Amino acid sequence: MANKHHGGCLCGAVRYEVTGDFDAFFLCHCQYCQKDTGSAHAANLFSTKAALSWLEGGAHIQSFTVPGTRHQKAFCKTCGSAVPYTQMDGRLLVVPAGSLETPVSIRPTAHIMMGSKANWDEGLEDIDRLDGLPA
């Protein structure tokens, strides 16, 4: 029986299911991923075998590709949350790890595009860690 993963967007308008396994899990530090996440890197799962099914909200999905690149982002038009998309004529499924509501079945494979990582993305394991909001 194939693995099933469920996820959705922040506002709940978009719901999806992925059936199958992920091939890789990359933490990408390129400048495009920094811009579209507002963070140090994107965390995306990739599969050439899994199938994506939209359970709700397909009409809420917008997609953007940076002109002249393969960099793409799909997102909910209501809340802006990243959602899955396909590339390479549907042969590659890309799933933003943070959009999943089921446990991720693999650990990150690699940090990629480290040559363009954010200058503040160093020694983060040394800063304070809080279980909640700061007091």
N, C-alpha and C positions, 0 to 999 in steps of 0.2 A: 504494500500500500504506500502510495506517495505521501510525502510530507505536505501538510497544508499550513499556510501562514496567513494570518489576517492582519489588516491594518486599515488606516484611514487618516483623515486630516484632522486638524485641531477643532474645527467647528462641527464635525460629524457629518457634513454634507456628502463627503466622498468616502466610500467603503469599498474595499477590494479583498480578493483572495488570490494567493499564489499557490499553485499546486506543483510540487517538485522540489528539487534540491538546488542550492546555490553552489556555483563553481568557485567564486572568489568573493572576497570582502576587502575592498580597498579604502584606505583613508587618504584622500587626495588633497594635497596642499597647494594646488595650482591657484593662480590669482583669480581665475573664474570661479572656482569652488569657494574661495574665501568671500568673494562678492555675493554669490547667490545664497550662501548660508549665513553671512555676517559673522563667521567664526574662523578658526584657524584652519579648518579642513572640512570636507564633506565625508560622510561615511555611507558608502553605497555597496550594496550586494549585487552581484552579477550572475546571470544564468543563461545558458544557451539551451537548457532543457525544460525549465519550469514554464508553466502557463499562467497568464494573468487573466483574472475575471473581475469585471467591475460589478459589484453588488448593488451599489447606490451611487448616484451623483455623477455619472459620466458627463453630463452636460455642464458640470461645474469645473471641468478640467481645462486648463489653458496650458499651452506649451510654448517655450521660447528656445531658439537656438542662436547662439552668438554667431553673427554673420562671418563666414569664412572659416568656421571651426566645426568640430564635432561636439562641442560643449552644448548640452541641452539640459533644460530643466522643465519638468511638468509640475504644475501646482494647482491647488484649489483656487478658483477665482474669488471665492468668498473670504477665505482666511489667509491665503498665501502659502499654506503648508505644502511642502514638497511631497509629491506622490510618484508612483512608478511610471515608467515609460519604456518604450522599446526603441532600439536603434538597429542599424544594419538591416533594413527592410524586415523588421520584426524578428530577426534571428538572435538578438541580444536583449534580454530583459534587465533593466536597471531599477533596483528598489532602494530608496532611501531608508537606511536602517532605522532611523528614528521614527519612521511612519508605521513600523510594525508594532502590533499589540501582542503578538505571540513571541516567545523567546527566539532569539537569533540562533540558528543551528550551527554556525561556525564562528570561530574567532577571526579577527582581522588577519588578512593574508600579508599585507604590507602597507607601509606608509609610502605613497608615491608622490612624485613631483616635489621632492624635498628641496630642490634648488630654488624654489620660489616660496618657501614657507614664510609665514609671518615672523617678523623680527622679535615679537614678544612671545613666540611659541618655543621657549627654552626653559628648562628647569621647572616646569609646572608641577612636577611631582613633589617639589620642595615647599610649595605654598600651603597655607592652612586649608584644611578640609572640614566643611561644616555639613551636618546632616540636614539642616534647614536653612532658612533665611538668616542673615546676620542680625545680631541683637541691636 
